[in-house]
Amino acid sequence: MTLTRVPGLMVLGSIALLAGCGSATTLKPPKGQPLPVAPYGATATPTPADLIKPSNQARPERSDEVLKNSQQRRGDDFDLPPPN
């Protein structure tokens, strides 16, 4: 191999590795292995779809829309000049 081909092969290899990261397929346990046990306090064992769904803590929703509720800020009483 020449030194001019090495960077090209590295780029192609990196693209091939990164292409596998974005695949979204159904989650299945390995053959012969059961699903994980139910978490403490849960009434049932979670399904594979439940395991890949992000929790509210992992993906919180916005409680306010900034562009629709923009308001003028009131004056800050403690915004004083620095002492000399």
DSSP file (Angstrom, degrees, kcal/mol; ACC not computed):
  #  RESIDUE AA STRUCTURE BP1 BP2  ACC     N-H-->O    O-->H-N    N-H-->O    O-->H-N    TCO  KAPPA ALPHA  PHI   PSI    X-CA   Y-CA   Z-CA
    1    1 A M              0   0    0      0, 0.0     2,-0.2     0, 0.0     0, 0.0   0.000 360.0 360.0 360.0 141.3    0.0    0.0    0.0
    2    2 A T    >>  -     0   0    0      1,-0.1     4,-0.9     4,-0.0     3,-0.9  -0.569 360.0-112.7 -92.3 163.6    1.2    3.4   -0.7
    3    3 A L  T 34 S+     0   0    0      1,-0.2    -1,-0.1    -2,-0.2     0, 0.0   0.694 113.6  63.1 -69.6 -18.0    0.9    6.3    1.7
    4    4 A T  T 3> S+     0   0    0      1,-0.2     4,-0.6     2,-0.1    -1,-0.2   0.760 102.7  49.2 -78.0 -23.0   -1.7    8.0   -0.5
    5    5 A R  H <> S+     0   0    0     -3,-0.9     4,-2.5     1,-0.1     5,-0.2   0.742  94.7  73.6 -85.4 -24.5   -4.2    5.2   -0.1
    6    6 A V  H  X S+     0   0    0     -4,-0.9     4,-2.3     1,-0.2     5,-0.2   0.921  96.5  46.5 -60.5 -48.5   -4.0    5.0    3.6
    7    7 A P  H  > S+     0   0    0      0, 0.0     4,-2.3     0, 0.0    -1,-0.2   0.899 112.7  51.6 -62.4 -37.1   -6.0    8.2    4.4
    8    8 A G  H  X S+     0   0    0     -4,-0.6     4,-2.4     1,-0.2    -2,-0.2   0.913 110.8  47.1 -64.1 -42.0   -8.6    7.2    1.9
    9    9 A L  H  X S+     0   0    0     -4,-2.5     4,-2.4     1,-0.2    -1,-0.2   0.863 110.7  52.9 -67.3 -35.0   -9.0    3.7    3.4
   10   10 A M  H  X S+     0   0    0     -4,-2.3     4,-2.2    -5,-0.2    -2,-0.2   0.902 109.9  48.1 -66.5 -39.7   -9.2    5.3    6.9
   11   11 A V  H  X S+     0   0    0     -4,-2.3     4,-2.3     2,-0.2    -2,-0.2   0.931 113.1  47.5 -66.0 -45.3  -12.0    7.6    5.7
   12   12 A L  H  X S+     0   0    0     -4,-2.4     4,-2.2     1,-0.2    -2,-0.2   0.899 112.4  49.9 -63.6 -39.7  -13.9    4.8    4.1
   13   13 A G  H  X S+     0   0    0     -4,-2.4     4,-2.2     2,-0.2    -1,-0.2   0.897 110.3  50.2 -64.7 -39.9  -13.5    2.6    7.2
   14   14 A S  H  X S+     0   0    0     -4,-2.2     4,-2.5     2,-0.2    -2,-0.2   0.905 110.4  49.8 -64.8 -41.3  -14.7    5.5    9.4
   15   15 A I  H  X S+     0   0    0     -4,-2.3     4,-1.9     1,-0.2    -2,-0.2   0.906 110.4  50.5 -64.1 -41.1  -17.8    6.0    7.3
   16   16 A A  H  X S+     0   0    0     -4,-2.2     4,-0.9     2,-0.2    -1,-0.2   0.896 111.8  47.6 -64.8 -39.3  -18.6    2.3    7.4
   17   17 A L  H  X S+     0   0    0     -4,-2.2     4,-0.5     1,-0.2     3,-0.4   0.911 113.1  47.5 -67.4 -41.5  -18.3    2.2   11.2
   18   18 A L  H >X S+     0   0    0     -4,-2.5     4,-0.7     1,-0.2     3,-0.7   0.787 102.3  64.2 -71.8 -26.4  -20.4    5.3   11.6
   19   19 A A  H 3< S+     0   0    0     -4,-1.9     3,-0.5     1,-0.2    -1,-0.2   0.843  99.7  53.6 -65.6 -32.0  -23.1    4.0    9.2
   20   20 A G  H >< S+     0   0    0     -4,-0.9     3,-0.8    -3,-0.4    -1,-0.2   0.697  96.6  67.7 -75.1 -18.5  -23.8    1.1   11.6
   21   21 A C  H << S+     0   0    0     -3,-0.7    -1,-0.2    -4,-0.5    -2,-0.2   0.805  97.0  52.4 -71.3 -29.0  -24.4    3.5   14.5
   22   22 A G  T 3< S+     0   0    0     -4,-0.7     2,-0.3    -3,-0.5    -1,-0.2   0.404  76.6 121.0 -91.5   3.8  -27.6    5.0   13.1
   23   23 A S    <   -     0   0    0     -3,-0.8     2,-0.6    -4,-0.1    -3,-0.0  -0.503  44.7-162.9 -73.1 133.1  -29.4    1.7   12.5
   24   24 A A        +     0   0    0     -2,-0.3     2,-0.3     3,-0.0    -1,-0.1  -0.894  24.3 153.4-118.3  99.9  -32.7    1.6   14.3
   25   25 A T        -     0   0    0     -2,-0.6     2,-0.1     1,-0.1    -2,-0.0  -0.730  51.8 -75.7-119.1 170.9  -34.0   -2.0   14.5
   26   26 A T        -     0   0    0     -2,-0.3     2,-0.5     1,-0.1    -1,-0.1  -0.376  48.5-117.9 -67.7 146.1  -36.3   -3.7   16.9
   27   27 A L        +     0   0    0     -2,-0.1    -1,-0.1    -3,-0.0    24,-0.1  -0.744  38.5 175.1 -89.2 125.8  -34.7   -4.6   20.2
   28   28 A K        -     0   0    0     -2,-0.5     3,-0.1    20,-0.1     0, 0.0  -0.975  30.4-118.1-131.0 143.7  -34.6   -8.4   20.9
   29   29 A P        -     0   0    0      0, 0.0     3,-0.1     0, 0.0     6,-0.1  -0.452  47.2 -88.7 -73.3 156.1  -33.0  -10.4   23.7
   30   30 A P    >   -     0   0    0      0, 0.0     3,-2.3     0, 0.0     2,-0.0  -0.270  59.4 -81.2 -60.0 152.5  -30.3  -12.8   22.8
   31   31 A K  T 3  S+     0   0    0      1,-0.3    -3,-0.0    -3,-0.1     0, 0.0  -0.324 118.2  13.6 -59.7 131.9  -31.5  -16.3   21.9
   32   32 A G  T 3  S+     0   0    0      1,-0.2    -1,-0.3    -3,-0.1     0, 0.0   0.408 105.1 107.6  83.7  -1.9  -32.2  -18.3   25.0
   33   33 A Q    <   -     0   0    0     -3,-2.3    -1,-0.2    -4,-0.0     2,-0.1  -0.900  62.8-134.5-110.3 136.5  -32.0  -15.3   27.3
   34   34 A P        -     0   0    0      0, 0.0     3,-0.1     0, 0.0    -1,-0.0  -0.310  33.3 -89.3 -79.1 169.4  -35.0  -13.7   29.0
   35   35 A L        -     0   0    0      1,-0.1     3,-0.1    -6,-0.1    12,-0.1  -0.320  60.6 -79.7 -67.1 161.1  -35.8  -10.0   29.1
   36   36 A P        -     0   0    0      0, 0.0    -1,-0.1     0, 0.0    -3,-0.0  -0.222  58.1 -91.5 -60.2 156.1  -34.4   -8.1   32.1
   37   37 A V        -     0   0    0      1,-0.1     3,-0.1    -3,-0.1     7,-0.1  -0.255  50.8 -88.5 -66.8 158.0  -36.2   -8.5   35.4
   38   38 A A        -     0   0    0      7,-0.1     7,-0.2     1,-0.1    -1,-0.1  -0.423  49.1-106.6 -67.2 140.2  -38.9   -5.9   36.2
   39   39 A P    >   -     0   0    0      0, 0.0     3,-2.2     0, 0.0     2,-0.1  -0.217  50.5 -75.8 -62.9 159.5  -37.6   -2.8   38.0
   40   40 A Y  T 3  S+     0   0    0      1,-0.3     3,-0.1    -3,-0.1    -3,-0.0  -0.369 121.1  13.8 -59.5 126.4  -38.4   -2.5   41.7
   41   41 A G  T 3  S+     0   0    0      1,-0.3    -1,-0.3    -2,-0.1     2,-0.2   0.283  95.4 126.6  91.4  -9.8  -42.0   -1.4   42.1
   42   42 A A    <   -     0   0    0     -3,-2.2    -1,-0.3     1,-0.1    -4,-0.1  -0.531  53.8-147.6 -81.2 149.1  -43.0   -2.2   38.5
   43   43 A T  S    S+     0   0    0     -2,-0.2     2,-0.3     1,-0.1    -1,-0.1   0.700  77.9  22.9 -88.0 -20.1  -46.0   -4.5   38.0
   44   44 A A  S    S-     0   0    0     -5,-0.1    -1,-0.1    -7,-0.1     3,-0.0  -0.952  86.6 -95.2-143.1 160.3  -44.7   -6.1   34.8
   45   45 A T        -     0   0    0     -2,-0.3    -7,-0.1    -7,-0.2    -8,-0.1  -0.612  52.3-109.9 -72.8 132.9  -41.5   -6.7   32.9
   46   46 A P        -     0   0    0      0, 0.0    -1,-0.1     0, 0.0    -4,-0.0  -0.337  28.5-124.9 -66.6 145.9  -40.9   -4.0   30.4
   47   47 A T     >  -     0   0    0      1,-0.1     4,-1.7   -12,-0.1     3,-0.2  -0.381  29.5-102.3 -80.1 165.1  -41.3   -4.8   26.7
   48   48 A P  H  > S+     0   0    0      0, 0.0     4,-1.2     0, 0.0     5,-0.1   0.872 124.7  54.6 -57.2 -35.7  -38.4   -4.2   24.2
   49   49 A A  H  > S+     0   0    0      1,-0.2     4,-0.8     2,-0.2     3,-0.2   0.882 106.8  51.0 -65.6 -36.7  -40.3   -1.1   23.0
   50   50 A D  H  4 S+     0   0    0     -3,-0.2     3,-0.2     1,-0.2    -1,-0.2   0.838 105.7  56.7 -67.3 -31.9  -40.5    0.2   26.5
   51   51 A L  H  < S+     0   0    0     -4,-1.7    -1,-0.2     1,-0.2    -2,-0.2   0.805 110.1  42.4 -72.4 -28.7  -36.7   -0.3   27.0
   52   52 A I  H  < S+     0   0    0     -4,-1.2    -1,-0.2    -3,-0.2    -2,-0.2   0.562  90.2  99.6 -95.3  -7.5  -35.8    1.9   24.0
   53   53 A K  S  < S-     0   0    0     -4,-0.8     2,-0.1    -3,-0.2    -4,-0.0  -0.669  78.9-122.7 -78.1 125.0  -38.3    4.7   24.7
   54   54 A P        -     0   0    0      0, 0.0    -2,-0.1     0, 0.0    -1,-0.1  -0.380  25.5-118.7 -69.1 146.4  -36.5    7.6   26.5
   55   55 A S     >  -     0   0    0      1,-0.1     4,-1.8    -2,-0.1     3,-0.1  -0.261  24.4-106.2 -76.8 168.6  -37.9    8.6   29.9
   56   56 A N  T  4 S+     0   0    0      1,-0.2    -1,-0.1     2,-0.2     5,-0.1   0.826 122.5  54.3 -64.0 -31.2  -39.3   12.1   30.6
   57   57 A Q  T  4 S+     0   0    0      1,-0.2    -1,-0.2     2,-0.1     0, 0.0   0.850 108.7  47.8 -72.0 -33.3  -36.1   12.8   32.6
   58   58 A A  T  4 S+     0   0    0      1,-0.3    -2,-0.2    -3,-0.1    -1,-0.2   0.816 129.3  21.8 -75.8 -30.3  -33.9   11.9   29.6
   59   59 A R  S  < S-     0   0    0     -4,-1.8    -1,-0.3     2,-0.0    -2,-0.1  -0.639  83.7-171.2-137.2  76.9  -35.9   14.0   27.2
   60   60 A P        -     0   0    0      0, 0.0     2,-0.3     0, 0.0    -3,-0.1  -0.304  18.9-125.1 -71.6 154.4  -37.9   16.7   29.1
   61   61 A E        -     0   0    0     -5,-0.1     2,-0.2     1,-0.1    -2,-0.0  -0.668  28.0-103.5 -94.7 153.5  -40.5   18.8   27.4
   62   62 A R        -     0   0    0     -2,-0.3     3,-0.1     1,-0.1    -1,-0.1  -0.555  21.0-157.1 -74.5 139.2  -40.4   22.6   27.4
   63   63 A S  S    S+     0   0    0     -2,-0.2     2,-0.3     1,-0.2    -1,-0.1   0.600  76.7  29.5 -92.1 -12.8  -42.9   24.1   29.8
   64   64 A D  S    S-     0   0    0      4,-0.0     2,-0.7     0, 0.0    -1,-0.2  -0.997  73.6-127.9-145.7 149.2  -43.0   27.5   28.0
   65   65 A E     >  -     0   0    0     -2,-0.3     4,-1.9     1,-0.2     3,-0.3  -0.876  17.2-158.9 -98.3 115.9  -42.6   28.7   24.5
   66   66 A V  T  4 S+     0   0    0     -2,-0.7    -1,-0.2     1,-0.2     4,-0.1   0.890  88.2  50.6 -64.8 -41.5  -40.0   31.5   24.5
   67   67 A L  T  4 S+     0   0    0      1,-0.2     3,-0.3     2,-0.2    -1,-0.2   0.798 115.3  41.9 -71.6 -27.0  -41.1   33.0   21.1
   68   68 A K  T  4 S+     0   0    0     -3,-0.3    -1,-0.2     1,-0.2    -2,-0.2   0.768 119.4  42.1 -88.7 -27.1  -44.8   33.2   22.0
   69   69 A N  S  < S+     0   0    0     -4,-1.9     2,-0.3     2,-0.1    -1,-0.2  -0.025  74.4 146.0-111.4  29.8  -44.4   34.4   25.6
   70   70 A S        +     0   0    0     -3,-0.3     2,-0.3    -4,-0.1    -3,-0.0  -0.532  22.7 173.3 -72.0 130.0  -41.6   37.0   25.2
   71   71 A Q        -     0   0    0     -2,-0.3     2,-0.3     0, 0.0    -2,-0.1  -0.933  38.8 -95.0-134.7 155.6  -42.2   39.8   27.7
   72   72 A Q        -     0   0    0     -2,-0.3     2,-0.2     1,-0.1     0, 0.0  -0.531  45.4-120.0 -69.4 133.2  -40.3   42.9   28.7
   73   73 A R        -     0   0    0     -2,-0.3     2,-0.1     1,-0.1     3,-0.1  -0.485  24.6-120.3 -73.7 144.8  -38.2   42.2   31.8
   74   74 A R        -     0   0    0     -2,-0.2    -1,-0.1     1,-0.1     0, 0.0  -0.440  43.1 -80.0 -79.7 161.7  -38.9   44.3   34.9
   75   75 A G        -     0   0    0     -2,-0.1     2,-0.7     1,-0.1    -1,-0.1  -0.256  39.2-124.3 -63.5 146.4  -36.2   46.4   36.4
   76   76 A D    >   -     0   0    0      1,-0.1     3,-1.4    -3,-0.1    -1,-0.1  -0.841  14.7-161.3 -95.1 114.1  -33.6   44.7   38.6
   77   77 A D  T 3  S+     0   0    0     -2,-0.7    -1,-0.1     1,-0.3    -2,-0.0   0.731  90.4  51.6 -66.8 -22.0  -33.5   46.5   42.0
   78   78 A F  T 3  S+     0   0    0      1,-0.1     2,-1.8    -3,-0.1    -1,-0.3   0.273  73.9 111.2-101.1  10.9  -30.1   45.1   42.8
   79   79 A D    <   +     0   0    0     -3,-1.4    -1,-0.1     0, 0.0    -3,-0.1  -0.579  48.7 159.4 -84.6  77.7  -28.4   46.2   39.5
   80   80 A L        -     0   0    0     -2,-1.8    -2,-0.1     1,-0.1    -3,-0.0  -0.671  45.4-102.0-101.5 153.6  -26.2   48.7   41.2
   81   81 A P        -     0   0    0      0, 0.0    -1,-0.1     0, 0.0     3,-0.1  -0.376  50.3 -91.5 -68.7 155.3  -22.9   50.2   39.8
   82   82 A P        -     0   0    0      0, 0.0     2,-0.1     0, 0.0     0, 0.0  -0.349  47.0-101.5 -66.8 148.6  -19.8   48.8   41.3
   83   83 A P              0   0    0      0, 0.0    -3,-0.0     0, 0.0     0, 0.0  -0.395 360.0 360.0 -69.7 148.5  -18.4   50.6   44.4
   84   84 A N              0   0    0     -3,-0.1     0, 0.0    -2,-0.1     0, 0.0   0.441 360.0 360.0 -87.9 360.0  -15.4   52.9   43.7
